[in-house]
Amino acid sequence: MTDQGPIQVRRIASKADLDRAFEIRRVVFLVEQQVPPDLEYDADDERAIHVLALSGDQAVATGRLILHDDHARIGRMAVLADYRKRGVGRAILEELLRAAREQGAHRIVLHAQVQAIGFYESLGFRAFGAVFDEAGIPHRMMDRVL
């Protein structure tokens, strides 16, 4: 990994950037975490607001926001291994929260991998309900009021 300067986060507006986001998800979810492809990509990808984090020209993280009638849902947050614990996930999450506010959402929900609960709690989310399995990985529901 070469540090190419500050992380820039932007909303995805092109097919090329969406392909870059999908490549990050492929590496993190399909390769590292062994999530089956049929569970990783879904119809929500077509209607979601996607964001991409860049270090220089390299795409290093992504996430998506799906709007519902009474809430918004954050999902598919993925950061390449070399960029974890460097504030990149926080930057992605903050952009997704900004997008949710702009769209009029008042509550955000997400399915957090159990190992990431502390990260989300540090950003104002609270866990609720029992641990459940999603793609073979333990998760908990979390939410935050905007």
Buried (B, 14 or more C-beta within 10 A) or exposed (E): EEEEEEBEBEBBEEEEBBEBBBBBBBBBBBEEBEBEEEEBBEEEBEEBBBBBBBBEEBBBBBBBBBBEEEBBBBBBBBBBEEBBEBBBBBBBBBBBBBBBEEEEBEBBBBBBBEEBBEBBBEEBBEBEEEEEEEBEBEBBBBBBEB
